[in-house]
Amino acid sequence: MPQLTVRDLQVRYGRIMGTQSVSLEVSEGEIVALVGSNGAGKSSTLKAILGMATRAAGEITFNGIDLGRMKPSDVVGLGIAFSPEGRRVFPQLSVEENLRMGAYTRPADELRERAEQIYGYFPRLRERSRQQASSLSGGEQQMLAIGRALMSRPKLFLLDEPSLGLAPIIVERIGEILREIREREGLSVILAEQNAYWAMNLASRATILELGRSVKSGPTAELLRDPAVRNAYLGA
């Protein structure tokens, strides 16, 4: 049974449709790419999973639990973490304080150990642990945003546009870290990205969205060979 199932999801913001019909599945320990242009419905899908956007129709289940109308805090308690687009760190807090903010669902005695694990994944953050988050570079802020979300030891990680505005070398490093965390911790990831080539090379499967609908899904190795996908999303 898939860890997460999204079926025929429809999200509305008043009269505006965020998604019209999105379906996807994620197995435990799998990275799934959610690919599409700006406005395709990627962020709305992630927010609906977390309970931050109202589901107008469709089904979302996590480990057999219907997420339904659950509050975001309750969804987080089930083991789902979210890193939104735009590197939304707490700018006036230090790196260490930001990390602690991500662990509010965990017992206090776990904080130091988990912070050490995050610093192991992101050594730059250890070097800057006492600096204000606002003083970090864009790449470092993205690492901090990811690290903060991972402080809760999630089972499923929703990651929205992590490559946006970053240098290619930083993007590749983030990809390496995601693979490492998945292998060490069995973490499942939904990677919502406009950078289709990077995301699909990182993931084992992908779902492609157009105008709020899932139009293609499958193993990334197959989709990367699909002429229609290559022409529309990979510039080939």
N, C-alpha and C positions, 0 to 999 in steps of 0.2 A: 504493500500500500504506500502511495506517495506520502511524504511528510506534509507537503502543502498541496492543496488542490484549489485552483480558481476556475470557476466554470460560468461562462456567459455573464461575466461581470459588467454591470452598468453603473456608472457613477454620474451623478448630476450635481451641478452647482446652480441651484435655482433652475433657470431655463437653459442653462448651458450644459452640454454633454461633455463630461470629462472622458468617459469611455462609453462605447456602445455595446460591445460584445467581446470581452477578453477572456481567454481560457489559457491556462498553463498549469504545469505540474512541476514540483521539485522533489527529488528524492533526497534522503539523508546523505549528507556529505557531498552534495553535488553543487557545482556552479552552473547556473542557468543565466544566459544573457537575455535581456529584454531590450530589443533593438527597435529603433524607429526615429524619425525626425522629430524636431521640436514640435510639441502639440499633438503627438501621436497617441498620448495617453499613458506614457510610462510612469510619470510621477503620480498620476491619479490612481493607477493600479497599486503602487506601493503604499500610498496613503490609505487606500481602502483596506488593504491587508492589515495595516496597523490600527485602523479605526479612526484615522484622522480625516477621512472623506466618507460621506454617507453613501452606502451601497443602496442604489435604487432597485436593483434586480440582480439575480445571480447568486452564486454560492461560493463561500470561502471557508475551507476547513483546514485545520492544522493539527496533525496527529489525531485525526478523528473528531476534533472539537470544532463545532460550528462557531466561527468568530462572530457571526451575526452582528448584533448591535453592541458588542463589547466595547468598553472604554479603552483608549490607548494604554492606560496604566495597567489594565488587566491583561491586555495582549502582550505587553512587555513582560509581565509576570509569567507568561507561558513560555518565554524564551525566544522572543523575536525582538531584534534590535534594528534601528533605522538610522542611517546617516544621510541627511537630506542634501540636496544640491546646494552648492554655494558655500561649503566649508563654514557652517554656522557654529563657530566656537564662541565661548564667552570671553570677549576680548580683554576685559579688565582683570580676569582671573589668571593665575599662573597656569602653566602646563599641568603641574601636579594637581591643582585644584580642579581644572577641567576634567581630568581623568576621574577624580573622586566623584564628580557630579554624575558620571556615567554608571556608577556602581551603587546607586541608591537602593536597588532591589536586593543587594547582596549583604550578607552578614558583615559587620564591621571588621571582624578578625580576618577577613579574606582580602581586604583592600591592599595591604602592602604586598602580599604575594602576587596578586593579580597585576598590580602596577609594575612590579618587576618583570612579569611576563610580557607586558605591553612594551616596556622599555627594551626588552630583548628583541622584539620584532622591529622596533623603531628606535635605534640607538641615538638618533639626533634628538629625540624628545628627552632622553635622559640628560643629555648635555645641556638642555635648555629648560630643565624641569622647574626652575624658579623664575623664569622669564614670563612676562605677561604674554598671553596668546596673541595679542595685537602686534607684538614685535616680531613674530615669526614670518617667514616667507610663505608664499601661497602653497607650495608643496608641503612645508612643515605643518601648516594649518590643516591641510587635508589629512596628513598622517595623524594629527591630533584628533580630528573629528572621527576618523576611523577607530583610533585607539580608544577614545572615550566610549563609543558605542560597544566596543568589544569588552569593556570592563565588566559588563553584566553577564559575561560568559553565555552568550546567546546560543541557541541551537540553529537559528535561521537569521541571517544578516541581510537586510534590505539596503542596498547601496545605490544612491542616485547620482549619476553623472560625476563619478570621481575624477575623470580625466579632464574635466572642463577647465580650460585656461592654464593648464600645466605644461611644462616642458616635456618633450617625449621621454627623456631619460628618467624623469620623476614618475611618469605614467607607467613605464616598464617596471620600475622598482615597486610601485604599488601592486602591480600584477603579481610579481614574485612573492611579495608578502602575503597576498591573498591565497596563493597556492600553498605557501608554507603553513598558514594558519589552518587551512582546510585539511591538510595532511596530518597536522599535529593534533587538532582538536575535533576533527570530524564535522567542521562547520559547514552548513549549507548556505549558499549565497544566491540572491537574485541581483544581478548586475544590470541596472538600467543605464543604457548608454547610446549616445549618438555616434560615438566612435566605434562603429560596427566591427571593423576589422580587428581592433584590439580586443574588444569584448568577446567576439566569437572565437578568437584564438585562445582565450583564457578559459572559456566555458566548454562543457561537454555537450550541452544542448542549448538551443536558442528558440525564442518566440519573437516573431517580427510583427510589429504593430503598424497599422496605417489607419489614420482617421478614427482612432479609438477602437479598432477591431484587430484581433489577431488573425493574420492572413497566412502565415506559414510558421510551422514548428517542426523541430526535428533535430537530429544530431548535427552539431556544427560542421563536422567534416563533410556531410552531405550538402548542407546549405552553402558552404563556401565554394562548392563546385557547381552550384545552381546558376546558370547564366542570368536568370532574371534577378536573383539576389545580388550577384556580382555587379550587374549593370546599375541597379538601383541604389545599392548601399556601399559598394566597395570601390566604385570608380574604375571598374575593369570590364 
